[in-house]
Amino acid sequence: MIIVVMGVTGSGKTTVGRLLARKLGWKYFDADDFHPAGNVDRMRSGIALDDNDRQPWLEGLRDLIRDSLKSGENAVLACSALKEK
């Protein structure tokens, strides 16, 4: 099972996600850690990411969720991907 904790920046996703994972004894993942280096550089420079920038990040998150479910691994994922497509 994967529990996804979603919300805007500063809403407490990381805090809630870590506490929940610790309480359940599950792994914790922060979606921000899955951004490619180029995305991190752009964000640090104050450049907003567009949909093309986000695509590899979202694919990485999809793969994480798929692989975790396939292996039966339980995890909590904190994620700020709020845009509806």
PDB file with one MODEL, atoms N, CA, C and O in Angstrom:
MODEL        1
ATOM      1  N   MET A   1       0.842  -1.173   0.000  1.00  0.00           N
ATOM      2  CA  MET A   1       0.000   0.000   0.000  1.00  0.00           C
ATOM      3  C   MET A   1       0.890   1.240   0.000  1.00  0.00           C
ATOM      4  O   MET A   1       1.937   1.272   0.647  1.00  0.00           O
ATOM      5  N   ILE A   2       0.457   2.248  -0.731  1.00  0.00           N
ATOM      6  CA  ILE A   2       1.132   3.534  -0.748  1.00  0.00           C
ATOM      7  C   ILE A   2       0.132   4.583  -0.275  1.00  0.00           C
ATOM      8  O   ILE A   2      -0.966   4.692  -0.820  1.00  0.00           O
ATOM      9  N   ILE A   3       0.511   5.344   0.727  1.00  0.00           N
ATOM     10  CA  ILE A   3      -0.286   6.481   1.167  1.00  0.00           C
ATOM     11  C   ILE A   3       0.409   7.726   0.639  1.00  0.00           C
ATOM     12  O   ILE A   3       1.589   7.947   0.910  1.00  0.00           O
ATOM     13  N   VAL A   4      -0.328   8.543  -0.119  1.00  0.00           N
ATOM     14  CA  VAL A   4       0.222   9.775  -0.669  1.00  0.00           C
ATOM     15  C   VAL A   4      -0.342  10.942   0.130  1.00  0.00           C
ATOM     16  O   VAL A   4      -1.557  11.126   0.209  1.00  0.00           O
ATOM     17  N   VAL A   5       0.557  11.728   0.722  1.00  0.00           N
ATOM     18  CA  VAL A   5       0.184  12.925   1.468  1.00  0.00           C
ATOM     19  C   VAL A   5       0.436  14.104   0.533  1.00  0.00           C
ATOM     20  O   VAL A   5       1.575  14.365   0.147  1.00  0.00           O
ATOM     21  N   MET A   6      -0.634  14.813   0.172  1.00  0.00           N
ATOM     22  CA  MET A   6      -0.509  15.901  -0.799  1.00  0.00           C
ATOM     23  C   MET A   6      -0.909  17.225  -0.176  1.00  0.00           C
ATOM     24  O   MET A   6      -1.696  17.278   0.769  1.00  0.00           O
ATOM     25  N   GLY A   7      -0.349  18.291  -0.725  1.00  0.00           N
ATOM     26  CA  GLY A   7      -0.689  19.629  -0.274  1.00  0.00           C
ATOM     27  C   GLY A   7       0.260  20.648  -0.863  1.00  0.00           C
ATOM     28  O   GLY A   7       1.267  20.300  -1.480  1.00  0.00           O
ATOM     29  N   VAL A   8      -0.072  21.902  -0.666  1.00  0.00           N
ATOM     30  CA  VAL A   8       0.758  22.992  -1.177  1.00  0.00           C
ATOM     31  C   VAL A   8       2.011  23.140  -0.322  1.00  0.00           C
ATOM     32  O   VAL A   8       2.109  22.563   0.760  1.00  0.00           O
ATOM     33  N   THR A   9       2.963  23.918  -0.820  1.00  0.00           N
ATOM     34  CA  THR A   9       4.204  24.173  -0.105  1.00  0.00           C
ATOM     35  C   THR A   9       3.912  24.723   1.289  1.00  0.00           C
ATOM     36  O   THR A   9       3.102  25.636   1.454  1.00  0.00           O
ATOM     37  N   GLY A  10       4.580  24.159   2.277  1.00  0.00           N
ATOM     38  CA  GLY A  10       4.446  24.636   3.649  1.00  0.00           C
ATOM     39  C   GLY A  10       3.229  24.125   4.395  1.00  0.00           C
ATOM     40  O   GLY A  10       2.956  24.583   5.505  1.00  0.00           O
ATOM     41  N   SER A  11       2.490  23.188   3.817  1.00  0.00           N
ATOM     42  CA  SER A  11       1.261  22.705   4.459  1.00  0.00           C
ATOM     43  C   SER A  11       1.495  21.598   5.478  1.00  0.00           C
ATOM     44  O   SER A  11       0.569  21.205   6.187  1.00  0.00           O
ATOM     45  N   GLY A  12       2.735  21.084   5.560  1.00  0.00           N
ATOM     46  CA  GLY A  12       3.037  20.054   6.543  1.00  0.00           C
ATOM     47  C   GLY A  12       3.117  18.645   5.989  1.00  0.00           C
ATOM     48  O   GLY A  12       3.095  17.680   6.752  1.00  0.00           O
ATOM     49  N   LYS A  13       3.211  18.508   4.674  1.00  0.00           N
ATOM     50  CA  LYS A  13       3.276  17.175   4.053  1.00  0.00           C
ATOM     51  C   LYS A  13       4.429  16.351   4.607  1.00  0.00           C
ATOM     52  O   LYS A  13       4.252  15.187   4.965  1.00  0.00           O
ATOM     53  N   THR A  14       5.603  16.954   4.677  1.00  0.00           N
ATOM     54  CA  THR A  14       6.788  16.237   5.140  1.00  0.00           C
ATOM     55  C   THR A  14       6.628  15.818   6.591  1.00  0.00           C
ATOM     56  O   THR A  14       6.911  14.673   6.943  1.00  0.00           O
ATOM     57  N   THR A  15       6.183  16.725   7.425  1.00  0.00           N
ATOM     58  CA  THR A  15       6.006  16.421   8.846  1.00  0.00           C
ATOM     59  C   THR A  15       4.990  15.307   9.043  1.00  0.00           C
ATOM     60  O   THR A  15       5.256  14.337   9.753  1.00  0.00           O
ATOM     61  N   VAL A  16       3.835  15.443   8.421  1.00  0.00           N
ATOM     62  CA  VAL A  16       2.780  14.433   8.553  1.00  0.00           C
ATOM     63  C   VAL A  16       3.232  13.107   7.947  1.00  0.00           C
ATOM     64  O   VAL A  16       3.021  12.047   8.538  1.00  0.00           O
ATOM     65  N   GLY A  17       3.849  13.164   6.774  1.00  0.00           N
ATOM     66  CA  GLY A  17       4.299  11.945   6.108  1.00  0.00           C
ATOM     67  C   GLY A  17       5.322  11.175   6.921  1.00  0.00           C
ATOM     68  O   GLY A  17       5.226   9.956   7.056  1.00  0.00           O
ATOM     69  N   ARG A  18       6.305  11.889   7.466  1.00  0.00           N
ATOM     70  CA  ARG A  18       7.329  11.222   8.287  1.00  0.00           C
ATOM     71  C   ARG A  18       6.729  10.623   9.553  1.00  0.00           C
ATOM     72  O   ARG A  18       7.048   9.493   9.923  1.00  0.00           O
ATOM     73  N   LEU A  19       5.862  11.379  10.215  1.00  0.00           N
ATOM     74  CA  LEU A  19       5.229  10.861  11.432  1.00  0.00           C
ATOM     75  C   LEU A  19       4.383   9.627  11.130  1.00  0.00           C
ATOM     76  O   LEU A  19       4.424   8.645  11.872  1.00  0.00           O
ATOM     77  N   LEU A  20       3.624   9.677  10.050  1.00  0.00           N
ATOM     78  CA  LEU A  20       2.777   8.548   9.671  1.00  0.00           C
ATOM     79  C   LEU A  20       3.617   7.320   9.338  1.00  0.00           C
ATOM     80  O   LEU A  20       3.312   6.214   9.783  1.00  0.00           O
ATOM     81  N   ALA A  21       4.672   7.515   8.556  1.00  0.00           N
ATOM     82  CA  ALA A  21       5.545   6.391   8.192  1.00  0.00           C
ATOM     83  C   ALA A  21       6.188   5.784   9.432  1.00  0.00           C
ATOM     84  O   ALA A  21       6.264   4.563   9.562  1.00  0.00           O
ATOM     85  N   ARG A  22       6.648   6.632  10.336  1.00  0.00           N
ATOM     86  CA  ARG A  22       7.271   6.136  11.571  1.00  0.00           C
ATOM     87  C   ARG A  22       6.261   5.346  12.397  1.00  0.00           C
ATOM     88  O   ARG A  22       6.573   4.270  12.906  1.00  0.00           O
ATOM     89  N   LYS A  23       5.050   5.884  12.527  1.00  0.00           N
ATOM     90  CA  LYS A  23       4.004   5.222  13.317  1.00  0.00           C
ATOM     91  C   LYS A  23       3.637   3.857  12.722  1.00  0.00           C
ATOM     92  O   LYS A  23       3.396   2.898  13.454  1.00  0.00           O
ATOM     93  N   LEU A  24       3.598   3.783  11.394  1.00  0.00           N
ATOM     94  CA  LEU A  24       3.225   2.536  10.723  1.00  0.00           C
ATOM     95  C   LEU A  24       4.403   1.587  10.526  1.00  0.00           C
ATOM     96  O   LEU A  24       4.211   0.410  10.222  1.00  0.00           O
ATOM     97  N   GLY A  25       5.626   2.099  10.701  1.00  0.00           N
ATOM     98  CA  GLY A  25       6.810   1.287  10.445  1.00  0.00           C
ATOM     99  C   GLY A  25       7.073   1.096   8.958  1.00  0.00           C
ATOM    100  O   GLY A  25       7.651   0.090   8.547  1.00  0.00           O
ATOM    101  N   TRP A  26       6.648   2.062   8.156  1.00  0.00           N
ATOM    102  CA  TRP A  26       6.793   2.007   6.707  1.00  0.00           C
ATOM    103  C   TRP A  26       7.926   2.906   6.249  1.00  0.00           C
ATOM    104  O   TRP A  26       8.415   3.744   7.006  1.00  0.00           O
ATOM    105  N   LYS A  27       8.339   2.722   5.001  1.00  0.00           N
ATOM    106  CA  LYS A  27       9.316   3.618   4.388  1.00  0.00           C
ATOM    107  C   LYS A  27       8.654   4.961   4.111  1.00  0.00           C
ATOM    108  O   LYS A  27       7.440   5.053   3.923  1.00  0.00           O
ATOM    109  N   TYR A  28       9.488   6.002   4.091  1.00  0.00           N
ATOM    110  CA  TYR A  28       9.011   7.345   3.770  1.00  0.00           C
ATOM    111  C   TYR A  28       9.773   7.867   2.559  1.00  0.00           C
ATOM    112  O   TYR A  28      10.994   7.728   2.476  1.00  0.00           O
ATOM    113  N   PHE A  29       9.054   8.463   1.631  1.00  0.00           N
ATOM    114  CA  PHE A  29       9.660   9.095   0.464  1.00  0.00           C
ATOM    115  C   PHE A  29       9.119  10.508   0.330  1.00  0.00           C
ATOM    116  O   PHE A  29       7.935  10.755   0.559  1.00  0.00           O
ATOM    117  N   ASP A  30       9.992  11.431  -0.042  1.00  0.00           N
ATOM    118  CA  ASP A  30       9.585  12.800  -0.346  1.00  0.00           C
ATOM    119  C   ASP A  30       9.744  12.989  -1.846  1.00  0.00           C
ATOM    120  O   ASP A  30      10.833  12.802  -2.389  1.00  0.00           O
ATOM    121  N   ALA A  31       8.668  13.357  -2.510  1.00  0.00           N
ATOM    122  CA  ALA A  31       8.694  13.497  -3.967  1.00  0.00           C
ATOM    123  C   ALA A  31       9.746  14.496  -4.428  1.00  0.00           C
ATOM    124  O   ALA A  31      10.279  14.365  -5.530  1.00  0.00           O
ATOM    125  N   ASP A  32      10.053  15.490  -3.600  1.00  0.00           N
ATOM    126  CA  ASP A  32      11.069  16.477  -3.980  1.00  0.00           C
ATOM    127  C   ASP A  32      12.423  15.824  -4.232  1.00  0.00           C
ATOM    128  O   ASP A  32      13.219  16.329  -5.024  1.00  0.00           O
ATOM    129  N   ASP A  33      12.684  14.712  -3.569  1.00  0.00           N
ATOM    130  CA  ASP A  33      13.966  14.016  -3.732  1.00  0.00           C
ATOM    131  C   ASP A  33      14.091  13.327  -5.092  1.00  0.00           C
ATOM    132  O   ASP A  33      15.167  12.839  -5.437  1.00  0.00           O
ATOM    133  N   PHE A  34      13.015  13.281  -5.860  1.00  0.00           N
ATOM    134  CA  PHE A  34      13.020  12.587  -7.146  1.00  0.00           C
ATOM    135  C   PHE A  34      13.180  13.533  -8.339  1.00  0.00           C
ATOM    136  O   PHE A  34      13.187  13.091  -9.488  1.00  0.00           O
ATOM    137  N   HIS A  35      13.308  14.828  -8.066  1.00  0.00           N
ATOM    138  CA  HIS A  35      13.523  15.778  -9.159  1.00  0.00           C
ATOM    139  C   HIS A  35      14.894  15.557  -9.775  1.00  0.00           C
ATOM    140  O   HIS A  35      15.875  15.398  -9.049  1.00  0.00           O
ATOM    141  N   PRO A  36      14.981  15.544 -11.104  1.00  0.00           N
ATOM    142  CA  PRO A  36      16.290  15.483 -11.760  1.00  0.00           C
ATOM    143  C   PRO A  36      17.120  16.717 -11.387  1.00  0.00           C
ATOM    144  O   PRO A  36      16.567  17.759 -11.034  1.00  0.00           O
ATOM    145  N   ALA A  37      18.436  16.594 -11.466  1.00  0.00           N
ATOM    146  CA  ALA A  37      19.341  17.683 -11.082  1.00  0.00           C
ATOM    147  C   ALA A  37      19.018  18.981 -11.823  1.00  0.00           C
ATOM    148  O   ALA A  37      19.093  20.061 -11.237  1.00  0.00           O
ATOM    149  N   GLY A  38      18.663  18.886 -13.092  1.00  0.00           N
ATOM    150  CA  GLY A  38      18.330  20.086 -13.862  1.00  0.00           C
ATOM    151  C   GLY A  38      17.138  20.827 -13.289  1.00  0.00           C
ATOM    152  O   GLY A  38      17.121  22.058 -13.271  1.00  0.00           O
ATOM    153  N   ASN A  39      16.139  20.088 -12.820  1.00  0.00           N
ATOM    154  CA  ASN A  39      14.979  20.716 -12.191  1.00  0.00           C
ATOM    155  C   ASN A  39      15.373  21.412 -10.897  1.00  0.00           C
ATOM    156  O   ASN A  39      14.919  22.522 -10.619  1.00  0.00           O
ATOM    157  N   VAL A  40      16.210  20.765 -10.113  1.00  0.00           N
ATOM    158  CA  VAL A  40      16.654  21.351  -8.846  1.00  0.00           C
ATOM    159  C   VAL A  40      17.395  22.656  -9.124  1.00  0.00           C
ATOM    160  O   VAL A  40      17.174  23.652  -8.435  1.00  0.00           O
ATOM    161  N   ASP A  41      18.268  22.659 -10.125  1.00  0.00           N
ATOM    162  CA  ASP A  41      19.003  23.875 -10.486  1.00  0.00           C
ATOM    163  C   ASP A  41      18.052  24.988 -10.907  1.00  0.00           C
ATOM    164  O   ASP A  41      18.226  26.140 -10.508  1.00  0.00           O
ATOM    165  N   ARG A  42      17.051  24.650 -11.708  1.00  0.00           N
ATOM    166  CA  ARG A  42      16.075  25.660 -12.152  1.00  0.00           C
ATOM    167  C   ARG A  42      15.318  26.241 -10.962  1.00  0.00           C
ATOM    168  O   ARG A  42      15.159  27.457 -10.859  1.00  0.00           O
ATOM    169  N   MET A  43      14.858  25.386 -10.074  1.00  0.00           N
ATOM    170  CA  MET A  43      14.095  25.867  -8.919  1.00  0.00           C
ATOM    171  C   MET A  43      14.962  26.729  -8.010  1.00  0.00           C
ATOM    172  O   MET A  43      14.500  27.750  -7.502  1.00  0.00           O
ATOM    173  N   ARG A  44      16.216  26.327  -7.801  1.00  0.00           N
ATOM    174  CA  ARG A  44      17.126  27.127  -6.972  1.00  0.00           C
ATOM    175  C   ARG A  44      17.385  28.500  -7.578  1.00  0.00           C
ATOM    176  O   ARG A  44      17.652  29.466  -6.863  1.00  0.00           O
ATOM    177  N   SER A  45      17.304  28.573  -8.898  1.00  0.00           N
ATOM    178  CA  SER A  45      17.509  29.845  -9.597  1.00  0.00           C
ATOM    179  C   SER A  45      16.225  30.670  -9.667  1.00  0.00           C
ATOM    180  O   SER A  45      16.216  31.763 -10.233  1.00  0.00           O
ATOM    181  N   GLY A  46      15.151  30.149  -9.095  1.00  0.00           N
ATOM    182  CA  GLY A  46      13.879  30.869  -9.096  1.00  0.00           C
ATOM    183  C   GLY A  46      13.085  30.715 -10.377  1.00  0.00           C
ATOM    184  O   GLY A  46      12.148  31.474 -10.626  1.00  0.00           O
ATOM    185  N   ILE A  47      13.453  29.734 -11.195  1.00  0.00           N
ATOM    186  CA  ILE A  47      12.755  29.496 -12.459  1.00  0.00           C
ATOM    187  C   ILE A  47      11.679  28.433 -12.228  1.00  0.00           C
ATOM    188  O   ILE A  47      11.962  27.329 -11.763  1.00  0.00           O
ATOM    189  N   ALA A  48      10.451  28.790 -12.563  1.00  0.00           N
ATOM    190  CA  ALA A  48       9.337  27.852 -12.385  1.00  0.00           C
ATOM    191  C   ALA A  48       9.453  26.703 -13.382  1.00  0.00           C
ATOM    192  O   ALA A  48       9.869  26.892 -14.525  1.00  0.00           O
ATOM    193  N   LEU A  49       9.082  25.527 -12.934  1.00  0.00           N
ATOM    194  CA  LEU A  49       9.081  24.356 -13.812  1.00  0.00           C
ATOM    195  C   LEU A  49       7.826  24.353 -14.673  1.00  0.00           C
ATOM    196  O   LEU A  49       6.745  24.727 -14.219  1.00  0.00           O
ATOM    197  N   ASP A  50       7.985  23.929 -15.914  1.00  0.00           N
ATOM    198  CA  ASP A  50       6.816  23.764 -16.776  1.00  0.00           C
ATOM    199  C   ASP A  50       6.482  22.271 -16.873  1.00  0.00           C
ATOM    200  O   ASP A  50       7.158  21.434 -16.274  1.00  0.00           O
ATOM    201  N   ASP A  51       5.452  21.956 -17.620  1.00  0.00           N
ATOM    202  CA  ASP A  51       5.012  20.558 -17.720  1.00  0.00           C
ATOM    203  C   ASP A  51       6.102  19.651 -18.282  1.00  0.00           C
ATOM    204  O   ASP A  51       6.229  18.502 -17.860  1.00  0.00           O
ATOM    205  N   ASN A  52       6.886  20.154 -19.226  1.00  0.00           N
ATOM    206  CA  ASN A  52       7.974  19.346 -19.787  1.00  0.00           C
ATOM    207  C   ASN A  52       9.038  19.049 -18.740  1.00  0.00           C
ATOM    208  O   ASN A  52       9.595  17.951 -18.714  1.00  0.00           O
ATOM    209  N   ASP A  53       9.325  20.026 -17.872  1.00  0.00           N
ATOM    210  CA  ASP A  53      10.290  19.809 -16.794  1.00  0.00           C
ATOM    211  C   ASP A  53       9.777  18.771 -15.805  1.00  0.00           C
ATOM    212  O   ASP A  53      10.542  17.951 -15.297  1.00  0.00           O
ATOM    213  N   ARG A  54       8.491  18.815 -15.540  1.00  0.00           N
ATOM    214  CA  ARG A  54       7.897  17.931 -14.530  1.00  0.00           C
ATOM    215  C   ARG A  54       7.738  16.487 -15.013  1.00  0.00           C
ATOM    216  O   ARG A  54       7.653  15.566 -14.201  1.00  0.00           O
ATOM    217  N   GLN A  55       7.699  16.293 -16.318  1.00  0.00           N
ATOM    218  CA  GLN A  55       7.412  14.958 -16.861  1.00  0.00           C
ATOM    219  C   GLN A  55       8.335  13.864 -16.325  1.00  0.00           C
ATOM    220  O   GLN A  55       7.832  12.845 -15.853  1.00  0.00           O
ATOM    221  N   PRO A  56       9.684  14.026 -16.374  1.00  0.00           N
ATOM    222  CA  PRO A  56      10.539  12.951 -15.853  1.00  0.00           C
ATOM    223  C   PRO A  56      10.362  12.750 -14.349  1.00  0.00           C
ATOM    224  O   PRO A  56      10.498  11.632 -13.851  1.00  0.00           O
ATOM    225  N   TRP A  57      10.064  13.816 -13.635  1.00  0.00           N
ATOM    226  CA  TRP A  57       9.825  13.732 -12.192  1.00  0.00           C
ATOM    227  C   TRP A  57       8.572  12.893 -11.928  1.00  0.00           C
ATOM    228  O   TRP A  57       8.585  11.992 -11.089  1.00  0.00           O
ATOM    229  N   LEU A  58       7.503  13.196 -12.645  1.00  0.00           N
ATOM    230  CA  LEU A  58       6.260  12.447 -12.461  1.00  0.00           C
ATOM    231  C   LEU A  58       6.422  10.988 -12.871  1.00  0.00           C
ATOM    232  O   LEU A  58       5.854  10.096 -12.240  1.00  0.00           O
ATOM    233  N   GLU A  59       7.189  10.745 -13.919  1.00  0.00           N
ATOM    234  CA  GLU A  59       7.442   9.364 -14.332  1.00  0.00           C
ATOM    235  C   GLU A  59       8.222   8.609 -13.262  1.00  0.00           C
ATOM    236  O   GLU A  59       7.970   7.426 -13.033  1.00  0.00           O
ATOM    237  N   GLY A  60       9.162   9.277 -12.610  1.00  0.00           N
ATOM    238  CA  GLY A  60       9.907   8.652 -11.514  1.00  0.00           C
ATOM    239  C   GLY A  60       9.008   8.307 -10.341  1.00  0.00           C
ATOM    240  O   GLY A  60       9.154   7.250  -9.727  1.00  0.00           O
ATOM    241  N   LEU A  61       8.074   9.202 -10.032  1.00  0.00           N
ATOM    242  CA  LEU A  61       7.127   8.933  -8.947  1.00  0.00           C
ATOM    243  C   LEU A  61       6.195   7.782  -9.317  1.00  0.00           C
ATOM    244  O   LEU A  61       5.885   6.926  -8.488  1.00  0.00           O
ATOM    245  N   ARG A  62       5.755   7.778 -10.569  1.00  0.00           N
ATOM    246  CA  ARG A  62       4.918   6.666 -11.046  1.00  0.00           C
ATOM    247  C   ARG A  62       5.649   5.338 -10.894  1.00  0.00           C
ATOM    248  O   ARG A  62       5.076   4.349 -10.438  1.00  0.00           O
ATOM    249  N   ASP A  63       6.919   5.330 -11.282  1.00  0.00           N
ATOM    250  CA  ASP A  63       7.715   4.104 -11.183  1.00  0.00           C
ATOM    251  C   ASP A  63       7.888   3.675  -9.730  1.00  0.00           C
ATOM    252  O   ASP A  63       7.812   2.487  -9.418  1.00  0.00           O
ATOM    253  N   LEU A  64       8.121   4.639  -8.842  1.00  0.00           N
ATOM    254  CA  LEU A  64       8.255   4.329  -7.414  1.00  0.00           C
ATOM    255  C   LEU A  64       6.983   3.670  -6.891  1.00  0.00           C
ATOM    256  O   LEU A  64       7.039   2.638  -6.222  1.00  0.00           O
ATOM    257  N   ILE A  65       5.847   4.266  -7.196  1.00  0.00           N
ATOM    258  CA  ILE A  65       4.570   3.724  -6.724  1.00  0.00           C
ATOM    259  C   ILE A  65       4.321   2.345  -7.323  1.00  0.00           C
ATOM    260  O   ILE A  65       3.957   1.411  -6.609  1.00  0.00           O
ATOM    261  N   ARG A  66       4.515   2.219  -8.624  1.00  0.00           N
ATOM    262  CA  ARG A  66       4.291   0.932  -9.296  1.00  0.00           C
ATOM    263  C   ARG A  66       5.190  -0.159  -8.725  1.00  0.00           C
ATOM    264  O   ARG A  66       4.728  -1.262  -8.432  1.00  0.00           O
ATOM    265  N   ASP A  67       6.488   0.155  -8.567  1.00  0.00           N
ATOM    266  CA  ASP A  67       7.435  -0.841  -8.065  1.00  0.00           C
ATOM    267  C   ASP A  67       7.142  -1.222  -6.617  1.00  0.00           C
ATOM    268  O   ASP A  67       7.277  -2.385  -6.236  1.00  0.00           O
ATOM    269  N   SER A  68       6.741  -0.236  -5.811  1.00  0.00           N
ATOM    270  CA  SER A  68       6.407  -0.526  -4.414  1.00  0.00           C
ATOM    271  C   SER A  68       5.187  -1.428  -4.323  1.00  0.00           C
ATOM    272  O   SER A  68       5.169  -2.383  -3.546  1.00  0.00           O
ATOM    273  N   LEU A  69       4.173  -1.125  -5.114  1.00  0.00           N
ATOM    274  CA  LEU A  69       2.968  -1.957  -5.110  1.00  0.00           C
ATOM    275  C   LEU A  69       3.266  -3.359  -5.623  1.00  0.00           C
ATOM    276  O   LEU A  69       2.771  -4.346  -5.080  1.00  0.00           O
ATOM    277  N   LYS A  70       4.073  -3.439  -6.665  1.00  0.00           N
ATOM    278  CA  LYS A  70       4.412  -4.737  -7.256  1.00  0.00           C
ATOM    279  C   LYS A  70       5.167  -5.616  -6.268  1.00  0.00           C
ATOM    280  O   LYS A  70       4.963  -6.829  -6.227  1.00  0.00           O
ATOM    281  N   SER A  71       6.046  -5.000  -5.467  1.00  0.00           N
ATOM    282  CA  SER A  71       6.854  -5.762  -4.514  1.00  0.00           C
ATOM    283  C   SER A  71       6.143  -5.975  -3.179  1.00  0.00           C
ATOM    284  O   SER A  71       6.637  -6.706  -2.322  1.00  0.00           O
ATOM    285  N   GLY A  72       4.986  -5.340  -3.002  1.00  0.00           N
ATOM    286  CA  GLY A  72       4.261  -5.467  -1.743  1.00  0.00           C
ATOM    287  C   GLY A  72       4.816  -4.589  -0.637  1.00  0.00           C
ATOM    288  O   GLY A  72       4.476  -4.763   0.533  1.00  0.00           O
ATOM    289  N   GLU A  73       5.671  -3.645  -1.009  1.00  0.00           N
ATOM    290  CA  GLU A  73       6.283  -2.748  -0.027  1.00  0.00           C
ATOM    291  C   GLU A  73       5.315  -1.620   0.329  1.00  0.00           C
ATOM    292  O   GLU A  73       4.733  -0.998  -0.559  1.00  0.00           O
ATOM    293  N   ASN A  74       5.146  -1.360   1.609  1.00  0.00           N
ATOM    294  CA  ASN A  74       4.311  -0.264   2.079  1.00  0.00           C
ATOM    295  C   ASN A  74       5.161   0.986   2.240  1.00  0.00           C
ATOM    296  O   ASN A  74       6.310   0.914   2.675  1.00  0.00           O
ATOM    297  N   ALA A  75       4.587   2.135   1.885  1.00  0.00           N
ATOM    298  CA  ALA A  75       5.337   3.380   1.991  1.00  0.00           C
ATOM    299  C   ALA A  75       4.386   4.565   2.066  1.00  0.00           C
ATOM    300  O   ALA A  75       3.221   4.488   1.677  1.00  0.00           O
ATOM    301  N   VAL A  76       4.933   5.669   2.583  1.00  0.00           N
ATOM    302  CA  VAL A  76       4.244   6.956   2.596  1.00  0.00           C
ATOM    303  C   VAL A  76       5.032   7.874   1.671  1.00  0.00           C
ATOM    304  O   VAL A  76       6.258   7.943   1.757  1.00  0.00           O
ATOM    305  N   LEU A  77       4.331   8.578   0.788  1.00  0.00           N
ATOM    306  CA  LEU A  77       4.947   9.498  -0.157  1.00  0.00           C
ATOM    307  C   LEU A  77       4.356  10.884   0.042  1.00  0.00           C
ATOM    308  O   LEU A  77       3.148  11.071  -0.105  1.00  0.00           O
ATOM    309  N   ALA A  78       5.197  11.859   0.376  1.00  0.00           N
ATOM    310  CA  ALA A  78       4.765  13.254   0.458  1.00  0.00           C
ATOM    311  C   ALA A  78       4.998  13.884  -0.906  1.00  0.00           C
ATOM    312  O   ALA A  78       6.098  13.803  -1.452  1.00  0.00           O
ATOM    313  N   CYS A  79       3.961  14.513  -1.457  1.00  0.00           N
ATOM    314  CA  CYS A  79       4.051  14.994  -2.837  1.00  0.00           C
ATOM    315  C   CYS A  79       3.234  16.268  -3.031  1.00  0.00           C
ATOM    316  O   CYS A  79       2.111  16.387  -2.540  1.00  0.00           O
ATOM    317  N   SER A  80       3.820  17.212  -3.754  1.00  0.00           N
ATOM    318  CA  SER A  80       3.130  18.473  -4.023  1.00  0.00           C
ATOM    319  C   SER A  80       2.606  18.564  -5.451  1.00  0.00           C
ATOM    320  O   SER A  80       2.277  19.657  -5.911  1.00  0.00           O
ATOM    321  N   ALA A  81       2.522  17.450  -6.160  1.00  0.00           N
ATOM    322  CA  ALA A  81       2.023  17.458  -7.544  1.00  0.00           C
ATOM    323  C   ALA A  81       0.511  17.639  -7.515  1.00  0.00           C
ATOM    324  O   ALA A  81      -0.237  16.666  -7.428  1.00  0.00           O
ATOM    325  N   LEU A  82       0.072  18.883  -7.589  1.00  0.00           N
ATOM    326  CA  LEU A  82      -1.345  19.178  -7.411  1.00  0.00           C
ATOM    327  C   LEU A  82      -2.074  19.524  -8.700  1.00  0.00           C
ATOM    328  O   LEU A  82      -3.302  19.617  -8.711  1.00  0.00           O
ATOM    329  N   LYS A  83      -1.339  19.714  -9.779  1.00  0.00           N
ATOM    330  CA  LYS A  83      -1.962  20.136 -11.025  1.00  0.00           C
ATOM    331  C   LYS A  83      -2.755  18.991 -11.641  1.00  0.00           C
ATOM    332  O   LYS A  83      -2.248  17.881 -11.802  1.00  0.00           O
ATOM    333  N   GLU A  84      -3.996  19.276 -11.978  1.00  0.00           N
ATOM    334  CA  GLU A  84      -4.823  18.275 -12.648  1.00  0.00           C
ATOM    335  C   GLU A  84      -4.542  18.343 -14.135  1.00  0.00           C
ATOM    336  O   GLU A  84      -4.481  19.427 -14.716  1.00  0.00           O
ATOM    337  N   LYS A  85      -4.375  17.200 -14.742  1.00  0.00           N
ATOM    338  CA  LYS A  85      -4.070  17.178 -16.175  1.00  0.00           C
ATOM    339  C   LYS A  85      -5.236  16.642 -16.943  1.00  0.00           C
ATOM    340  O   LYS A  85      -5.176  16.545 -18.169  1.00  0.00           O
TER     341      LYS A  85
ENDMDL
END
